[in-house]
């Protein structure tokens, strides 16, 4: 009787295939205009461009925070990360179970496991380094990459076995990579290529199975340290600035990798069965007199609540469902990814953890013509900063610790956020500020020690 029940249960689980395969390709610190489909002139990105050409380029898409960790927490949960206190990058501490994504918050792999998806994360995790936060303990079936927020690109530098050997800041960039739960020694190669190899291998294995898969390809590139192999550097001898040249080579390596991933979908004839998202986790950093990233017409960059910090390159492809060659101009969010795949699988969110994203497929297919979001919110607790987008208008205070006053911008006329309209439209500004204050009451303070508190503030 028990064997019969188990057999029938397995048949039932294998038959639950409501939604498409899902691939999320996330880059790290890539500027809005560092892709061809957003106008980049000196870094060709033909494979990234093909995602936009075969689907849609979302030119007003945002992440929920302008820095790595919180942005990823929002993407993976479909919820504003401030709701559960993931307000900044967590410390790298494998002995602290609090420093990571709270266990009560379900990430995309845990959600999709309910309907039979096989999930893999390849690359950067950054959701906690304690064993309880290991990807295999958080819904993923496969992991290849690293747990912390960054890594060196050449295996010759990987001379620390694990995080227990970390003695000073940035040591975690030199740890061995992890395959599932095992630390492995990689003797040669370039990290971006190594991650792509793992992604292609995962697709090859899953393409023939009778159940959907989810691949979260979380590239470290083009995040610092600026390191690239000669294979990619020699493509950019025309770029004289050494930092921009290396950055360009790193982006090119990602583009090659994306090309290999997309070619695998075509080879296995699963392009029409696979929904693909490409985006960056935040805007490009603009430190120093000669920034090596390009956020286009938008003000500031990584770490800022200005458009340059939160508006990112964002393209979506689902052949046979989403019409190709579109430019979508209405506001969207990285929070929409989980909401979309949840809706496609007819899953209902937890009543105590409602999603902040929306299913964007009806908007991208033309079934709905309204704005996907009436409002988009941001909070930057570390600087007492905040922002609210409502239609074309945006209120913004990037750093409240300096005693600054918030501003009001009309992004339809002033995407660079140069003309403060608060004195010209005081009632609008006041009303939007009240809306933000109302939302703030739903948020938590930071729940864990931050990287700054543990390493920089000693």
C-alpha positions in Angstrom: 0.0 0.0 0.0 2.8 2.4 1.0 4.7 1.7 -2.2 1.6 2.3 -4.3 1.0 5.6 -2.6 4.6 6.7 -3.2 4.4 5.7 -6.8 1.2 7.7 -7.4 2.6 10.7 -5.5 5.7 10.7 -7.7 3.6 10.5 -10.9 1.5 13.5 -9.6 4.6 15.6 -8.8 6.1 14.9 -12.2 2.8 16.0 -13.9 2.7 19.4 -12.3 4.2 21.5 -15.1 2.1 24.6 -15.4 4.7 27.3 -15.9 7.7 27.7 -18.2 11.4 27.1 -17.3 12.8 30.2 -15.7 16.3 31.7 -16.2 17.4 34.8 -14.3 20.7 36.2 -15.5 21.9 38.8 -13.0 25.0 40.8 -13.4 26.8 42.8 -10.7 27.3 46.6 -10.8 26.6 46.8 -14.6 25.7 50.3 -15.6 22.4 51.1 -17.4 24.2 52.1 -20.6 26.8 49.4 -20.5 24.8 47.2 -22.9 24.3 47.7 -26.6 20.5 47.6 -26.3 20.7 50.8 -24.2 23.1 52.6 -26.5 26.6 51.5 -25.4 29.1 52.3 -28.2 32.4 50.9 -27.0 31.3 47.5 -25.6 29.6 45.3 -28.1 27.0 43.0 -26.3 25.3 41.1 -29.2 24.1 38.2 -27.1 22.5 40.5 -24.4 21.1 42.6 -27.2 19.5 39.5 -28.7 17.4 39.0 -25.5 16.0 42.5 -25.9 15.5 42.0 -29.7 13.8 38.7 -29.3 11.6 40.0 -26.5 11.4 43.4 -24.8 13.8 46.1 -23.5 12.3 47.5 -20.3 13.8 51.0 -20.3 12.2 52.1 -17.0 13.0 49.0 -14.8 14.3 49.3 -11.3 15.8 47.2 -8.5 14.5 47.6 -5.0 17.9 48.8 -3.5 21.0 50.4 -5.1 23.5 47.9 -3.5 24.1 44.2 -4.0 22.7 42.2 -1.0 19.4 44.0 -0.4 18.7 44.2 -4.1 19.1 40.4 -4.4 16.9 39.8 -1.3 14.1 41.8 -3.0 14.5 40.0 -6.3 14.5 36.5 -4.7 11.5 37.1 -2.5 9.4 39.4 -4.6 9.1 41.6 -1.5 10.6 44.9 -0.4 13.6 43.7 1.6 13.0 46.4 4.2 9.8 44.5 5.2 12.0 41.8 6.8 15.0 43.9 7.8 17.5 43.1 5.1 18.4 46.7 4.9 22.1 46.5 3.9 24.8 44.0 3.0 25.1 41.4 5.7 28.4 40.7 7.4 30.4 37.7 6.2 30.2 35.5 9.3 29.5 31.7 9.0 28.9 31.6 12.8 26.0 34.1 12.8 22.7 32.6 11.8 20.9 36.0 11.8 23.1 37.5 9.1 21.1 36.4 6.1 17.7 36.0 4.5 15.3 35.3 7.3 14.0 31.7 7.3 10.4 32.8 7.3 10.9 34.6 4.0 10.5 32.2 1.1 12.8 32.7 -1.9 12.0 31.8 -5.5 13.5 28.4 -5.3 11.4 27.4 -2.3 8.3 28.7 -3.9 8.9 26.9 -7.2 9.8 23.6 -5.4 6.1 23.4 -4.5 5.2 22.8 -8.2 8.1 20.5 -9.0 10.8 22.8 -10.3 14.4 21.8 -10.1 16.5 24.9 -9.2 20.1 25.9 -9.4 22.0 29.0 -8.3 25.3 29.5 -10.1 27.6 32.3 -8.9 27.1 34.8 -6.1 24.7 34.0 -3.3 25.1 36.9 -0.7 22.1 35.8 1.3 24.1 34.6 4.3 27.1 32.5 5.0 25.9 30.5 8.0 25.1 26.9 7.2 21.3 27.5 7.6 21.5 30.0 4.8 23.3 27.7 2.4 21.4 27.6 -0.9 20.7 23.8 -0.6 19.0 24.6 2.7 17.0 27.3 1.1 15.2 25.4 -1.7 17.9 25.1 -4.3 18.8 21.6 -5.6 22.2 22.6 -6.9 24.8 25.3 -6.1 28.0 26.2 -7.8 29.7 29.4 -6.8 30.5 31.3 -3.6 28.5 32.5 -0.5 29.9 36.0 0.1 29.4 39.2 -1.9 32.4 39.1 -4.1 35.3 37.0 -5.5 38.5 37.1 -7.4 38.3 36.0 -11.0 41.5 33.9 -11.3 41.7 30.5 -9.5 45.4 31.0 -8.7 44.3 33.5 -6.1 41.9 30.9 -4.4 44.3 30.0 -1.5 41.8 29.9 1.4 39.8 26.7 1.9 36.7 28.3 3.4 35.4 31.3 5.3 36.8 30.1 8.6 40.2 31.1 7.3 39.2 34.7 6.7 41.3 37.1 8.9 40.8 40.5 7.3 38.5 42.3 5.0 38.2 41.0 1.4 39.9 37.6 2.3 36.6 36.0 1.3 37.4 36.9 -2.3 40.1 34.2 -2.2 38.1 31.1 -0.9 37.7 27.9 -2.9 34.5 27.7 -4.9 31.7 25.4 -3.7 29.9 22.7 -5.7 26.7 21.9 -3.7 28.2 21.5 -0.2 31.8 20.6 -1.2 34.7 23.0 -1.5 36.5 22.3 -4.7 39.9 23.3 -6.1 39.8 24.9 -9.5 43.2 25.2 -11.0 42.7 27.3 -14.1 40.3 29.4 -16.1 38.4 32.7 -15.6 35.5 32.9 -13.1 32.9 34.2 -15.5 33.7 31.4 -18.0 33.7 28.8 -15.1 30.3 29.9 -14.0 29.0 29.8 -17.6 30.4 26.2 -18.0 28.3 25.2 -14.9 25.2 26.9 -16.3 25.5 25.2 -19.6 26.0 21.9 -17.9 22.9 22.4 -15.8 20.7 23.2 -18.8 22.1 20.1 -20.7 21.1 17.9 -17.7 17.7 19.4 -17.2 16.5 19.8 -20.8 15.6 16.2 -21.2 13.7 15.9 -17.9 9.9 15.9 -17.7 9.8 18.8 -15.2 10.6 22.5 -15.4 13.8 24.1 -14.1 14.9 27.4 -12.7 18.4 28.7 -13.3 19.6 31.7 -11.3 22.8 32.6 -13.0 24.2 35.2 -10.7 27.4 36.5 -12.3 30.0 38.2 -10.2 31.0 40.3 -13.2 31.6 43.1 -13.8 31.9 43.9 -10.0 35.4 44.7 -8.8 38.2 43.6 -8.6 38.7 44.7 -12.2 40.2 41.5 -13.6 40.0 40.0 -17.1 41.7 37.4 -19.1 43.8 38.3 -22.2 41.1 36.6 -24.4 38.7 39.4 -23.6 41.2 42.3 -23.0 42.5 42.1 -26.5 39.1 42.9 -27.9 39.3 46.4 -26.5 42.6 47.8 -27.4 40.7 50.9 -28.7 39.8 51.8 -25.1 42.7 53.8 -23.7 41.5 54.1 -20.1 42.8 50.9 -18.4 39.9 50.6 -15.9 37.3 51.1 -18.6 39.1 48.6 -20.9 39.2 45.9 -18.2 35.6 46.6 -17.3 34.6 46.2 -21.0 36.4 42.9 -21.1 34.5 41.7 -18.1 31.2 42.7 -19.7 32.3 41.0 -22.9 32.9 37.7 -21.0 29.4 37.9 -19.6 28.0 38.5 -23.0 29.8 35.5 -24.4 28.5 33.4 -21.5 24.9 34.6 -22.1 25.4 33.6 -25.8 26.3 30.1 -24.8 23.3 29.8 -22.5 20.9 31.0 -25.1 22.4 28.7 -27.7 21.7 25.8 -25.4 18.1 26.7 -25.2 17.9 26.7 -29.0 19.9 23.4 -29.3 17.5 21.6 -26.9 14.5 23.3 -28.6 13.2 24.8 -25.4 13.3 28.5 -26.2 9.5 28.7 -26.3 9.3 26.8 -23.0 11.7 29.2 -21.2 11.2 32.7 -19.7 14.4 34.6 -19.6 15.2 37.7 -17.5 18.4 39.7 -17.8 19.2 42.6 -15.4 21.9 44.1 -13.2 21.6 44.2 -9.4 22.1 48.0 -9.2 23.6 50.9 -11.2 27.2 51.1 -12.0 29.6 52.6 -9.4 30.8 56.2 -10.2 33.7 56.6 -7.8 36.7 58.7 -8.7 37.3 61.3 -11.3 37.2 58.8 -14.2 34.3 56.3 -13.6 34.6 53.1 -15.6 30.8 52.5 -15.8 28.1 54.4 -17.6 24.6 55.0 -16.3 23.6 57.0 -19.4 21.5 60.1 -18.8 20.8 59.2 -15.2 22.2 60.9 -12.1 24.7 59.2 -9.8 25.1 55.4 -9.5 25.5 52.5 -7.2 24.6 53.3 -3.6 22.4 56.2 -4.6 18.6 56.4 -4.7 18.9 58.6 -7.8 17.9 57.0 -11.1 21.5 56.0 -11.8 21.5 53.8 -8.7 18.2 51.9 -9.1 17.4 52.0 -12.9 19.1 49.0 -14.5 19.4 47.3 -17.9 16.5 44.9 -18.0 15.4 42.6 -20.9 12.8 39.8 -21.0 12.5 37.0 -23.6 9.8 34.3 -23.9 9.6 33.3 -27.5 6.2 32.5 -28.8 4.5 34.4 -25.9 6.1 37.9 -25.6 6.2 39.8 -29.0 9.7 40.5 -30.1 11.4 43.9 -30.7 9.5 45.8 -28.1 10.6 48.8 -26.0 8.5 48.9 -22.8 8.4 52.4 -21.3 6.4 52.0 -18.1 7.9 51.5 -14.6 8.8 47.9 -13.7 10.6 46.3 -10.8 12.9 43.4 -10.1 10.2 42.4 -7.6 8.0 41.5 -10.5 10.1 38.4 -11.4 8.8 36.2 -8.6 5.3 37.6 -8.9 5.3 36.7 -12.6 6.5 33.1 -12.3 4.2 32.6 -9.3 1.2 33.7 -11.4 2.2 31.5 -14.3 2.2 28.5 -12.0 -1.1 29.5 -10.4 0.4 29.8 -7.0 -1.0 32.0 -4.3 1.3 34.0 -2.1 1.4 33.5 1.6 -1.3 35.6 3.2 1.1 37.0 5.8 3.8 37.7 3.2 2.1 39.3 0.2 4.2 40.0 -2.8 5.1 43.6 -3.8 5.7 42.7 -7.5 3.1 42.1 -10.2 2.8 39.6 -13.0 4.2 41.5 -15.9 3.3 39.1 -18.8 -0.1 40.7 -19.4 1.7 44.1 -19.8 4.4 42.8 -22.1 1.9 41.0 -24.3 -0.4 44.0 -24.6 -3.3 42.5 -22.6 -3.0 45.3 -20.1 -2.2 48.9 -21.0 -2.1 50.5 -17.5 1.0 51.0 -15.4 2.1 47.8 -13.7 2.8 49.9 -10.6 1.0 52.9 -9.2 3.9 53.5 -6.8 7.5 52.2 -6.3 9.2 52.7 -2.9 12.7 52.8 -1.6 14.3 53.2 1.8 18.0 53.5 2.5 18.2 53.2 6.3 22.0 53.6 6.5 21.7 57.2 5.3 18.1 58.0 6.3 17.3 58.2 2.6 14.1 57.5 0.9 12.3 57.7 -2.5 8.9 57.2 -4.0 8.0 57.0 -7.6 4.4 57.8 -8.5 3.6 58.1 -12.2 6.2 60.4 -13.8 7.0 62.0 -10.4 9.6 61.0 -7.9 10.4 62.4 -4.4 13.9 61.7 -3.2 16.2 62.2 -0.3 19.5 60.5 -0.9 21.1 61.3 2.5 19.0 62.5 5.4 22.0 62.4 7.8 23.3 65.6 6.2 20.2 67.5 7.1 19.2 67.8 3.4 15.6 68.3 2.4 13.8 65.9 -0.1 13.3 66.9 -3.7 10.6 66.4 -6.3 11.4 65.5 -10.0 9.4 65.0 -13.1 11.2 62.1 -14.8 9.3 62.4 -18.0 11.0 65.8 -18.6 14.0 65.5 -16.3 15.4 62.0 -16.2 18.7 63.3 -14.9 17.0 64.7 -11.8 18.4 68.2 -12.1 15.3 70.4 -11.6 13.7 70.3 -8.1 10.0 71.0 -8.4 9.1 70.8 -4.7 8.5 74.6 -4.4 6.5 74.7 -7.6 4.3 71.7 -6.7 4.2 71.7 -2.9 0.9 69.9 -2.5 2.0 67.0 -4.8 5.4 66.8 -2.9 3.7 66.8 0.5 1.1 64.1 -0.6 3.8 61.8 -1.9 5.9 62.3 1.2 2.8 61.3 3.3 2.4 58.2 1.1 6.0 57.2 1.8 5.6 57.7 5.5 2.6 55.5 5.5 4.6 52.8 3.7 7.5 53.2 6.1 5.4 52.0 9.0 5.3 48.6 7.5 9.1 48.2 7.6 11.6 46.7 10.0 15.0 48.0 11.1 18.1 46.1 10.2 18.1 42.7 11.8 21.8 41.8 11.5 25.3 43.4 11.9 26.3 45.0 8.7 29.6 44.6 6.8 30.5 48.2 7.7 30.0 47.6 11.5 32.1 44.4 11.5 34.9 45.4 9.2 35.1 49.1 8.6 34.0 50.5 11.9 36.6 48.7 14.0 
